[in-house]
Amino acid sequence: MRLAGSAGRCYDLASIRPDSQHGRRILVRALLALGLACDAHAAPARLAVALGLGETAGVRREAWPAAASVPLPRGRLRDPGLWVAAPGGRETAAQARVLERWPDGSIRWLRVDFLADVAAGGQATYTLHDGPPPHPLRGGIRREERAETRVLDTGPLQVTVPGTGTTLAELAAGSHRVPIALPALHVEGAAPATATVARLAVESVGPVCTELLVTGRYPQGIDYEARLAVFAGQPWIRLQLTVTNVADAEFAPIRSLALAFAGPFARAALGIDAASRAFTDLGADRHELVQTDAEPVQVDGERGGRHGDGWVRAIAKDTALTVVSRYFWQEYPEAIEVTADRLRLDLLAGRDTPVLFGTGAAKTHELWVALEPLDGATAPATLAAGLRAPLLALPPAEWIVASRALPQALDPAAPGARDFLARLATAVGKYQANARTERWDDGPPIPCTARTAEHPRQGFYGVFNWGDWNFPGYRDHADGCDAWGNLEYDLSQVLGLAWAATASPLFLETLVPAVRHYRDVDVIHHAPGHPQWVGLNHPHTAMHFTFGKPAYVDLGHTWTEGLLTYYRLSGETRALDAARGIADALRPLAAHADNPRKLGWPMIALVAVYDATGERSYLGAAQAYADAALRAYRPSPAGGDWKMGILADGLAAVHAATGDDRIRRWLVSYADTLLASPRRWTDPRYALPLGYLAAASGDRRYRAAALDVASHLTIPALGKQLAIAGRTGFRLLAPLAAATPSPAAPPRPSAPAPRRPSPSVEVGLHRPLADAAHAEAQCPSFGCLDDVLASHLENEIGRQVLARHRAHETGLPLAPGLFRRDAQLARFARAHAREPCLEWRKELSSANQDRQGSAVPRRIDQLAVRQPDGVLERHHATGCDVHQRSPRPSCRTIAPSRSGAPADPPLVTSGRPA
């Protein structure tokens, strides 16, 4: 089958049968809509949701724990009685946990854990069914309570958590036992200390996975949370250790935070650069691997290679203990020490220079600990690779969108979506390459003029940096030198929505570090003397959490949508807690908003948390911001600069939740003024509410304008601009994708709810045939990709999107996911022919001036330059792997002595300099 694309290009899709896909799609959708409209009281069809798994580590998984978050339409399911079928139809062990409910009490998001088999590098599709399982399975995890002690038995491993004292847990395999002490903390100037257990709680229970939470505090004023998860049939545990600085000093200088595992051990091995370094006879020797920078790694005081792989194996008489740190070198400084008596993993190895742990910051490390019989132990490198790449499944994107449970979700087959997602994948691939190679300076903190030394580094790595982006070469008296972006414009939301839409590992591997950084480091967990700041997040600054900068807390830098999307897709409660904290801090601050953005972002943040929790106090606070906005700004883009688009987007969010007619009239007037003079307001952010208005009103002018702006978005590879353009694209296109029937009807009409279930708009089901045909006409060809992608990627996208639609509509068990087959596909994309290196700034009258006023940005086009290390500006040849080409330099347009913040830039819709 050949499909004609743009510029006369044809695409060979030999795997797709040459039947009438277009007509059958319209028919299936029409029948679905008519079925929904005919009898709302009829019993719904049995639930059967495809859960596509992709194995990316090259490790065969057998009875391996997998997880999926599944959205459900309102009213579809109330009882989480479910079972999971393997590809052949047989039942597999599974458990379900409700993450979120609709206002009528029905389930909105469900977390499903199950056991799966996937070939190395392969794919498998499991299916979620409702109702009782056909053959209830036995076995799983055995649990026992002894006073304050919890005992969990997975079969090959027994885990005892005492709940008191200084022991975190004890692992037992056969007769061999390995106690794990609580991490010992050493703060410079204080004696090393080990905390005690203050509380032990059960967070989740089931036959596949059970997780315990242990909490306490160190005497130096640092809290810890340790989440221990065990898995049925597996000889290992997952440990997620979070430490939070709640001391009053601005920084805690950390020398070490170390976990110790008692021996005796006869021999050991360490992973370095995908190879094993063995120590065959420990005896009286002491061996240590230290990663103090992204590279090199030191072994016994000498250079041992580039990266430590984060695993160590210590062998006793008849057992093998393996410890894996998931992001060992990325989150330097870390160290591993092994002797005959103990194995020690130091997560904050501030040997030569202490790690400055800012007050109010947190950090989560993820570890895996395995204890196996020696004669059947898995090769440590293989085991570590599998544990670092957990199996995560997603339902088809069309199911996610039609459920209306994920605000701003996008189906690749929706109008304008496929082209946008392809360009976004290209940008994220280049963003990753830049983050690996960018040069920046880790010199002393602000002011820059006081620097006496500099510490150049390469790559955005480090314990508090991993997942963030930097402004290399940036100089400012307040924000510092080489300031960190702190994930402005909600990059986590962009990446989370992109992963939900495509199931691409490209987006997932960027999302996880980003959201972990945002929820831990960027959010203020403690603020000495400023309790009203707790819960808000830090604006961009040199050390992420420096409290010394003026105008420290900014209402224009508050984002919760990405945290909530991640919580829904992962089930991690820390993300939900962080979003709640931001919303709680925003509630009383409406009177402090003094520009459109400081009103718009809080409205978006508050409505998102209200939508996820149903707590009306958040909606009331959002309404207070909306009332202030209506009083302060006339309904026109001319009411301010580009920040008016953020304000309008916030008002659209409040209108979706309240139906306030005053807001509707304001939005319509704003949009009509914008469309009357489109060339006057060219920044795409002005158009943010158009997609929502198109879906809410049915006005095709708004729809056409939203599609036009989205199609012309330039998506740069620089972090801040990528987040701006990415969120703009989803906000324009997602409401159009959401205006489709739900995938299943409720068994009876839901009770009237005091709030709308989500910011997306519910559209009636009249004229389903005409609506479906009209929607198809907007995207007549599945083969017309933008020229930003190489032909290999174009062919893959077309093949998988078509196959995925056929599977969804006919019930075939097909793994969903654009770009799923090869995680590297998106990295083979071509770059735009011209992409000037841009930097934006605004001049400040003084270093202490609040930089959140009305911006008058100025764009500076930087010509291509050759840096001292030979980095070239123009690169990205067609089809070239980003790992094999020179990285791009940063845009260094601001002199070291000049004070100028990286003010939010006006996006451009052309790749050419103005």
N, C-alpha and C positions, 0 to 999 in steps of 0.2 A: 504494500500500500504506500502511495506517495502523496505527501501533503505539501501544498505550496505555501511558502512562507514569505516574509517581507523581502524586498529587494530581489524578487524572482527566485529565491533559493528554494530548493525542494528537499524534503526530508524522507529518507527511507525508513519506514516502520514495518519491517517484514513480519514482525511477530504479531501484528494486529490483523485480525480477519477483515477482509474488505467488505463488511456488511454496513448497513446504514446505522452508524453510531448516533448520528444527530437525531434521526427520527425516533429511535428507541429511547434515547434519553428523555426526549420531550414526553413520550407516551408514559414512561415509568413515573416521571415526576407528576404528570397530570393525574394518573391513577392514584398516586399517593395522596395528592391534595384532595381529590374527590372523596377518597376513603376517609380522610380526616373530617371533611365537611359533612359527610352523610350521617354519621351516627356517633356522636361523642360518647354515648353510653355503652357502645359495644366493647367487649373485652379486647384488649390489644393483642397483637401477635406476640408469640414468645420472643423474648429478647435474645438476640444473637449478634454480638458486637465483635468484629474482628480486631485482634490485638497483634500487631505486627512487631516481631522482634528481629533485630539485626545484630549479629555478632561482629564486633569491630577489632577485637584484640588478637584474632588468629588463634584462639584457644577453644577446643571442643568443650562444650558444656553438657553435662549429663546430670539430670535431676538438680539443676542449678537454680537458685532462687532468682526469680524475675518479678518485676513489679510494673503495674500500669495504673494510671489514673484515668477514670472513665467518667465523662459527663453524661448526664441523663436529662431528658426533657422534663419540664415541670409536670408533675402528676403521674409520671410513667411508672415509678417504683417507690414503694415506701419501706419495704422490708429488705435488708441486705442479704436475703437468702439466695445465694448464687453458686454456680459451679463453673469450672473452666475445662474446656475440651482441648486436647492436643490435636495436632494436624490430622491424625487418623481418626479422630472422633472419640478416643478413649478419654476417660476422666483423669485429671491430674490433681494433686493436692493443692488446695487454694484456701485463702481466707480473705475477708473483705472488711473494710473499715470506712465508715461514713465520714467524709471530710466536710461536707457542706450540704445544707438542705434548702429547698425552696420555701417561700413564705407559707405554703399550704402544708408543710411538713414532709413532702416527698423529697427523695434524695436528689441532690443536684450534682455532687461529686463523690465518687467512690474510689477508694484506694484498694487495689486488688494485688495480693501477693500470691504467687503460685510457683510451682516447680516446672522447669522447662528443659528440653533438650534442643540444642542448636549446634550445628556443625561449625567448625572453625571457619570464620569469615562468611558464614552462611546466613540464611534467613528462615524464619518459621512463623507461621500464623496460628495463634491460639484463638479460641472463641469463648467469649463470656456469655453464659446463659443464666436466666433467672429460674427460680424454682428449686426444688430439692434435687440433690445430685442423684443420678441413677443408681450408683453403687457407692455408698459412703465409704471413704477410705479410712484405714486404721493407721496407727503410728503417729508420726509427727514429733512434737517436742513435749517431753514430760516435765511437769513442774511440781515443785515441792516447796512448802514454806515451813521454816523452823524458827519460830519467834521472829526476830528481825532479819533472818537470813533467807535468801532465795536461792533455790537450786534448780538449774535448768539442764536437761539432759537431751542432747540432739541425737544420740546413738553413739557416734564415734567420740563425742566430747561431752564432758560434764563440767558445767560452769557454776561455781559457788560464789555468791555475792553476799558478804557478811552483813553489810548495812551499818556496821560500827567500826571503830578503830581506824587504822591507817592502811588497811588492805583493801584495794579496789575489788579484786576478784581472784579466784584461784581456778586454774584450768587443770583438768585431769583427763588423761588418756590411759586406760588400763590402770596400772599401779603407779604410773609416773605423774607427779603433781608439780605445777609451776605457779607459785604465787606471784601476783602482780601488785606491787605497792602503788598507792596513790602517788602521782607525780610529785617529785621534790622540787621546790621552788627556791632559787637563790637570787635575791635582789641585792644589788651592790650596796654596801653599807649596812646590811642586816645579815644575821646568821641564816644559813639555809634552814628551810622549814618544810614539813610535810603536813598537809591539812588532815583533818579528820572528816568522817562522813557525818553530815548533818541530816540528810534525808535520803531515803530510798523509796522510789515509786515505780509502779509498773505503767509504762506508757502504751504498750500495745501487746496483745496476747493472741496467739493463734497457732495452728498446727504447722505453719510454714515459717513464721518469724515471730519472735517475742523480744521486746525491747524494754530494758530497765533504765531508769534515770537516777543517777547518784549525784548529789549536790553538796556543796560545802564552801568554806572560805579559808584562805590562808591568812596568817596573822599580819601579813604585809598589806592587807586590804584588797586582795584579789580573789574574786569568786571563781568557782569552777563548776561546770556541768559535764558529767561523763555519761554518755548514752551507750549502753552495751547491748548489741543485738546479736542473737543467736539464730541459726537457721537449721531447719530439719535436715538430718542426714549429713551435715557438714562438720568438718573438724576445725572450724575457725569461727571467730567472732569479729564483729565490726565495733570499733571504739571511736566515737566522735567526741573529742575533748574540746570544750569551749572554756576559755579563761577570759574574765572581764575585769578590767581595772576600775575599781570603785574607790580607790584611795584619792585623797585630796591634792597631792602633789601633781604638778602638771605632767611629769613623766615618772615612770618607774623603770630604773635602769636594770634590766634583767640579764643576769649572767648565765642562768640555765633553768630549764623546766624539763626534768628528765624522768622517764619511766624506767624502772629496773625490773628485770626478770631473773629470778634466782636460778643458779646452776645446780649441780656441776655440769660442765660441758667439756667434751674431749676435742672437738674440732669445729670449725666454722667456715662460712663463705659469705662474701659480700658481692652485690651486683654493681658493676661499673660499666657504663657504656654498652649495655646489653651483653656483657660477658661476666663470667664468674671469677672472683679472686678468692682462692681457697687457702686456708690455714689448717694444715693437716694435723698439727700437734700443738694445742694451745699451751700446755704445760704451765710455766710461770710467765708466759708472754702476755702482753697487752697490745691489742691492735685497735686502731681507731681510724675511722673515715670521717672527714670533716668537709662540709660544703659551706664555705663562708661567702661565696658569690655564685652567680649562675654558672660560672666555670672559672678555673678548674676545680677539681675535687682533690683533696689531699688524703693520702693513705700513709699512716705512720710518719707524718711530717714531710712527706715528699709528694710531688705531683703524681696523681694516680690515673688521670684521665680528665674528661670533660665533666661528666655528670655522674653522681651516684644514682643508681636506679631505685634506691629507697627500700631495698630488701636486704635482710640479713638472716642467715640460717645458722643456728647453733645446735650441734648434735650431741646428745647424751648417749648413754649406753645403748638404748633401744628405741629412742624417740627423737624426732626432729622438731625443733621449735623454729617457726618462721615468723618474722615481724616485717610488715610492709607499711611504709609511710607513703600515702597516695601521691602527694605533691612534694617529694623530698627536696629536689634541687630547685624547683620553682619557688618554694617558700623558705629559701635559705634565711638565716644560718641554721642548719641542722647537723647533728653528728651522731655516729653510731660507734659504740665501744663494746668490745667483746673480750672477755677473759675466761679462764676456767671456772670462775666463781659466779659470773653474772653476765648478762647482756643488758646494755643501757642505751636507750634512745633519747637524745636530747633534742627537744623541739624548738627551743630558743637558745641556741648555743652561742651566747655572747662572750666568747673566749677573750679575744683581743680588745674588742669594743662592745660594750653592753648594748643590748637591744632596747631602744627607747620605746617603752610601752605607754602610750598616751592615756591620761585619765579619761574615762568614759568610753574607751575603745574595747573591743572584744576580738578574739581570734579563735577560730575553730580548726583543729587538725583532725584529719581522718586517718585512722590506723586499722590494720587488720592483723590479727594474731592467730596463727594456726599451730596446733599441736597434733602430730601424726605419728603412728608407728613407723619406725625407720625403714622397715622392709617394704612398706607400701606408700612411702611419702612421695607426693607430687614434686617434680622438679621445681626448685624455688623460683626460677625466672618465669616458668609457665604459670605457676600459682599466682605470682605477683601480677603478671599481665592480666589474668582473668579477674582478680580482685579489684584492680584499678579501673576496670571497665565493666561496671555492673550492667546487667540486662534490664533495659527499660523499654516498655512497649507503649505504643500509642494507638488509639482508634483511628480510623480514617478521618482526614480533615473535614470531609463533608458531613460526617456524623458530629464532629465537634461543633461545627458552625450551626448545623440545624438544631442541635440541642439547645442553643442559646445560653449555655451555661458558662461560656468563656467570652466575656466582652472583648470585642475587637478581633475575634478569631477570623481567619481568612482561609477560604478554600482556593487552592491553586487554579481551579477551573472557573472561578468567578471572574467577571469582567475586569480586565486590567491587572489581575493578580499574578498571573504566571510571568509576565514580563517584569513586573516589579520584584517578585521574589528572585528571579534570575539575576537581576542587577544587584539586589541586596546580597545574594550569595557571593557574587564577584567582589563586592566591597568588603564583606566580612573576611573572605579569604586573604585579601590584601591587608586588611587590618591585623589579622593574625601574624602575617609575615612582618609587618612593621613592628608589632609588639615584641617579636623575637629578636629583632636586630637594631632597634632604635637606640641611639646613644643619648645618655643623660648624665647629669652630675648629681651625685649623692653627697654634696658638700654640707657644711654646717647649716643650721637653720637661719632664718631671717634675722636681721636685714642682710641683703646681699653684700652691701658695702663693707660689712664687718667680716667677710670671709677671709681667712688666712690660708686656707687649703681647699682643694677640691678632690673629689673622689669619682672619677668617671666610671660609669657602668654601661653595660649593653644588655638590652632587653628589659621589659617591664616586669621584673621578677623581684622577689623578696617577700618576707613573711607578711608585711602589711601592704605590699604593692600588687601582688599577684591577683589579676582580675581587673585592675584599674588601667587607665591610660595616663600619659604624662604630656606636659607641654614643654618638650625639650628646648633649651635655649631661652626660655621665657624668663624675664627679670622684672621684679616688682618689689617695692619697698614693704608692701604689706603681705602679699601672697607668697613671697619667697622666690627662690631660684628653682627652676625646673619644677613648677607646681604640678600637683596631681589633679586630675579632672574630677575625681570622686563620682564618676559615672553620671554626669549631668544628663538631663533629658531622658532619663530612664532607659539606658541601654539594655538593662535586664528585660524590660517589657518587649523591646524590639526583638531580642534574641529568643525569648520564650514564645512569642507569637510565631516567629519564623520556624522554630522547631515544631510547634504544633501543626503548622501548615504543611511542612515538608518532610518531617521525621528525619531530617538530615543530621548526621553526626557533626557536620561542620558547625551548625548552630548550637548543638548541645554542648560540645566541648568548649565553646566560648561562653555559653550561658552559665554553666555551673561555677567557674571561678568568679565570674562577674557578680552574680547574686550573692555568693558567699562573702565576697569583699564588701558589697554594699550594705548587707544586713549587719555585719560585724564591725567593720572599720568606719564606714561613713556615718552610721547612725550613732547619735550621742546617747550612751547608756548611763552616764553620770556626769554632772556638771557642777563642780564646787561653786557655791554662791549663786548659781543660776538654775534653780530647779525647773524653771519654765522652759529651759532648753532641752531637757531630757525627752528623748523620743524624736526630736528633729534630726536633720542630718547636716553634716559639715559642707559648706561650699568649698570650691576648689582651693587648695592650699598646698604649701610645700611639703608638709609632713602629715597630710590627711586630717589630723586632729589637733592642730595647733590652736590653742584658745587665745593666743596673743594677738590675733589679727583684728582690726577694727571691723565694725558692722558684721559681727561674727555670724549670727543666725539670720538667715534670709528666707522669707516666706516664698520667694520665687525659686527655691531649690528644694522642693518637697515632692517626692514621688512614692506612691504606694502600689501602682498597678503592676509593676514588674515583680514585686515581692508576692503579691497575691496570685499572679499567674504562675509563679514558681511553686508556691504552696499547692495550688490546685494540680499542677503537673507532677509534683514530687511527693507531696504529703509531709514535707518538713515543717514542723510547727514553728521553728524559730523565724521563718520568713513571715508567717502570719502574725506572730507576736511583734515583730519589727514594724509591720504595716499598722497594726493597732496603735503602737506607741507613737508613730508619726501623727496619726489621726487624733489621738488624745491630746497631743501637744498643740495641734492646729485649732482645736475647737474654740478656745477663748480669744483668738488673736485676730479676728476679722477687722477690728478697728485699727490695727497696726499696718494694714495693707495700703501702700501708698503709690502703687503703679499697677497697670492692668495685669501683669504677670503674677504679682503677689496676691491677686484675687483669683486668677484663673487656675493656677496649679493647686492651691488648697481646695478649690471646689472639686477638681478632678480627683485629688487624693481622698477627700472625705467621702465622696459618692462611691468610689471604688470600695472603700472599707465598709460602708453601709451595705452595698450590694452583696459583699461576701459574708457579712455577719448578721444583717437584719436589724442592727441596733439603731433606733431612730435618733439617738442623740447625734450621731454622725451626720444624718440627713439634715437635722435641724441646724447644725453648724454650717453645713454647705449652703443652706438657704440663707443664713445670715451673711455669708460672703456674697451670695447672689444679690441680695437686697442692696448691699453696699455698692456692688458693681452697677446695678441699674440706676442708682442715685448719682453715681460719679461719672459715668461715661455714656455719651450718646451712641445710638446704634449705628455706627459707621466706622469703617477702617480708618477714617480721617480723625477719629477720636484719639489717636495716639500712633505710635510706630508699630512694628511687627508684633509687639506684645498684645495688641488688640486681638490677634488671632488666638492667642492663648486664653485671653479672657472669654472670647466667644466660644471656644471649645469647652471651657469650664461651665459656662451657662448652658451649653447643650447637654452636658452631663447632668446638671441639676434638673433641666427640663425633662430629660428621659426618666428621672426618678420621681418627679412630682407632677408633671403636666401643667406647670404654672403658665397660664396664658400670657402673663406679662413678659415672661422670658421668650415665649414663642414669637410674640410680636417684635421683640427686640431682635431676635435672631433673623427673622424674615427681612426686616428693614436693613440689618447689617449685610445680609447676603445679597439683597437686591442692589444695594449701593456698591458692593464689591463687583458684581457682575456688570454693572453699568459702566464701570471704568476699569477693566481688568489690567490694562497696561500701567495704571497709576500705582497699583499695589502688586508688585511682581513676586514678593517673597511668598513662597508656598504656605507658610504658616498662617497667612491671612485666610487661607481657604480651609482651615481645619474643620469647621462645622458643616461644610457643604455635603459630605457624605451622609451625615446624620440627617440633615434637612431633606435630602433627596429621599431617603427611606421613610422619614416621618410624614412628608407631605405628598410624595409621589410626583413632585415637580421635576420634569425631565431636564430643565435648565440646570438645576443644581447637580443632577446626576452627570450630565455631560461635562460640566465644569470640573467636578471632582475627578472624573476619569482623565480629563485633559491635564490637570495639574499633576496627577500621579504619574502619567505617562512621560512627563517632561522632567521629573525629579532627577537631579544629579545626586548620586549617593557616593560621597567621597569615602576614602579609606581611613581618614583621621577620626578618632573616636567620637569627639563631640559632634562633628558634622554628620557622621554616620548615624548617630543616635537621633539627631534632629530630623534628618531626611527619612530614616526608617520609621520613626513613630508617625510622622506626617503621612507617609504612604499607607500605613495600616489604618490610621484614623479616617482617611478618605475612602478607602476601598472596603474596609470591613463592614460598615453598615449596609453597603450595597449587597455584599455576600450574605448578610444575615436576613435579608428580606425574602426568605424562602420558607416553605412549610416545615414544621417540626418533623423528625423522623418517626415519631410514634404518637398516637393520641392518648390522652389520659383516660383511665377507665370511667371517669365521671368528671363533670365540670369541677374545677378546683374552686375552693372557697374564695370569696373576694379577699384580696390581699391589700394591706395598707400601703404597700409600696410596689413599684415595678420590680420585676425580678432582676433586671440588669439594665445598663445604659443602652443596650441595643433595642431596636424598635420592633414590636410585633405587628405584622402586616396581615390583613385579612386574606382569606383563601378564595375569593371570588375570581372567576375567569381563569382557572388554573392553566388551561391549554394556551390561551393567549399570552399569559404572563410568562409561561415557560418558553414559548416560541420567541417572545421578545428578548428574554434573557439570552437564549442561544444565539440570536442574531447579533448580539453585541460582541460575541467572540466566536466568529464563524469557523475559525480554523485552530486546531490544537497544535499546529506545527509552526505558527508564526512567532518565533522568538526574536527578541532584539538582537542586534549584531554584537552585543557585548559578550556573548558566549561563543566558545569554539563549537565546531560542528559536532564533536563527540558529545558534548554536554547537551546540545540542542536535541540530538537524537534520543539521548537517554531520558530527558525530561518529557518529550512527547510520548515516548513508549510507555513510561511509567504512569503518567497522568491518565492516558487512555486506558491502560490495563486496570488501573485503580478504579476508575469509574465503572468499568464493566463489572469488576468484582463486587463493588458496593451495590450496584443495581440488580445483580443477578444472584447475590448471596454466595459468590465463590470465595473460598478462603485464600485471599491474596494479601501478602504483606503490604501495608500502605507505605507511602513515603516517596516524595520527590527526592532525587539524588541518593536514594537509599543504597543502591547496589554498590557504590564505591564511595567511601568517605572522601576520596581525593578528587572526585569529579569537579566539584565547584572550584577547585584550585587550578584547574586547567583553563579557566575562563580567560578570554581576552580582555585587556583593559581598554578603556576609551582611548581613541586616537590622541586626543589632547586632554590633559588633565593638569592645569596649572597648579602650582603649589601656592595655596592661599593662606593668608593669616589675617586676622581681623583684630582691631584694637580701638580703644577710645582714649583720648587724653584726659587725665585727671588734673584738676587744679592743685591738688595736694595729695600726699600719700594717704591721708586719713579720710579722703572723700569716699562716701558710700558709692560703690560702683553699681548699685542696683537701680539707679535713677533711670530716666529716659535716655536710652543709648543713642548716640549719633555715631554709628560704626563707620569705619573706613577700611576698605579692602586694599591690601597690598599684594601685588603680584610679584612673586619671587622667581627670578630666572633660575634655570637649572644650574647647579653649581657642583663642583667636585669637592667632597670633604677630604680631610687629611687621610682618612682610612680608605679612600678610593671609592666611596659610595657614589653612585650616579643617580641623578634625578629621573631621567627617562629610562624606563625599563619595561618589564612585563611583555616580553615578546609573545606572540601567539603560540599557545600550546606549551609554553615552558613552565615547568614546575617551579613554584615560588621558592622551594628549598634550594634550588640550584642557580639562583640568580642573585645579583647584588641587591641589598636592601636599599630602600629610598631614604634620603636624609630627612631630617626635620626641617621645617620652614623657620629659619632663624632671621626674622625680620625686625626684631626689637633689640636695640642696643643694650648692653649690660647696664648702662647707667640710666636708662629711661624707664619711667614708671608708666606702665600701660597694661591693663588687665586684658586677658583674652575674652573680650566682651562677646556675647552671643552674636554670631554673624548673620547677615542677611543671606539666606541661601540663594544660589544662582541656578538657573535652569539651563545653562549653557556651559560647555566645557571650555569656552574661549574666554580669555581675559577681556574685561570691559574696555 
